[in-house]
């Protein structure tokens, strides 16, 4: 998309004169970016919309310039622009620019989150800024704990949701979107809603999520890049199957690590290391390698993840921005996914991925941190040691190079969050009538498949379990809510999800971060560990207050954190894996060992003969069958549950296929049975699939996926969990787009 000089001039003239002057003073070489030019007229017009663009596309200015311009025309003594972001660090990043832009327009900006003092917040409540930067949890605290918040938001005109893709598919997104309904109903206004997002595979669904039951669905604002960045992408594979026992110096993991170490000197890098434990293990190894080499030019690294304290995370972010000539600069930050979002760490030379990645949108976010300046490459290195990781990573890179992102799964039966919001609504209003609560909350997309009858079931259960008591027809929080959620200054109520039992780590009075209780309680004091990429010695542990007191040392080992959930491999990635395994081309970004790994994987699956748009049914003379779909974890898991439920056999799934055991022994009959079943599901109508979905939800093994599930009767708990595990809608859609092929009888699959 190209924009003429006259179009640039015309749209520039629409924004506030102060912003025009700022652009001129900053000498933005190309004026407004493509996404800014597309967004500004739509936002000025007051339309709801999603702003969809890759990393570093100028999305923040695309939303702030027009909203500040409009606000300056009708300045009010209230918050007029509410800017919501998922991380405090993102708000800290945005604050400097947002304040400058606001002041240029004669407006004020305030950042409100847990690190901001109560005195500043009280001043802000008395004299509100027009632009408020905050998180959903802080917004919840304002609604529940701050007197006068109705006046504070009385003239709210626009709500901006930053990093909406990060919010939307999880509990925090459900919390956020229901919060907006509560806020709007309380102030009797319908502010403009704007979602700022990276590229996603189903933007039309995000528009529905954003709108809820609003009369009008918003607009998608999306522009394709006009300049193609030069890419230097490589995947380096170190095959662990060739490891020789007793030769650790030549193992795949050691070769992977030494390759990483060689990549880091004299470059600014983010290394995405996967888990928190792995990031600290990598940092430990680099520190040990520095000591072994004894070089003056040592590789300086820090780690960045949710268990590292705010102080050390921010210190790492600042150190990586420094010039190499400054002694304390960093060469690399080794991170979990925390640096995938738009936290400013300056211009990077490279992004390194250790192990696999299943999301193409995550890949695009990560690699988009490089090559931002003119004549700079987008530089990516992927290092992996297992064939499975190699195949997935190659598929994700392929999708990323095509600019394809996966679809987001948006919850519609978030019963546990409905219970949470019902409690919050009751506290907010000092009691709420069930009819009024349903009128407010049912408008949010995350509750769109919940009937009023089911809502009433939830209310009755919460009354029976004493989460509520009935006071003259109003729901008022009961003794169980007080005991479970309203202690410790309501902390468990404000935090929608738990991270598990953790110990706080202190260096004298400085908070270092957190350690998992299983790690701490398994060790005798003193013990050594690494946190934030720094070695520590724990000299004192207080189990009652969950505190570890430590001092810096020169040796340690990475702590072990408990991981509670894994990530599903989406349909888009699974299909690309299929295309890679059953195609003939070998990507040129693979090293020689990786190319051999792809060939090896292809040879293992020669018998399958899958192709795009076709599912292959393989049966054996032992009454077993496989359906090769390459449809992803959720679709295949759903299909496996349906097959088991139908009595055809016990079915299990992976992202590539569904396997059926204890089935009909006659191979020809088994083929017919499976084909008939698939065609039957393919032809099912929407109402029938909803009935089947409700029926199968009862067969899910109950799991505690949220602290609020205890507020649910068993049938609603089952439904909420089933929606997180299965995807009937996508299965039906995929079935209607494919044909079925019967493969030859497979005599090899006899184990």
Order of alpha helices (4+ residues) and beta strands (2+ residues): alpha-alpha-alpha-beta-alpha-beta-alpha-beta-alpha-beta-alpha-alpha-beta-alpha-alpha-beta-alpha-beta-beta-alpha-beta-alpha-beta-alpha-beta-beta-alpha-beta-alpha-alpha-beta-alpha-alpha-beta-beta-alpha-alpha-beta-beta-alpha-beta-beta-beta-alpha-alpha-beta-beta-alpha-beta-beta-alpha-alpha-alpha-alpha-beta
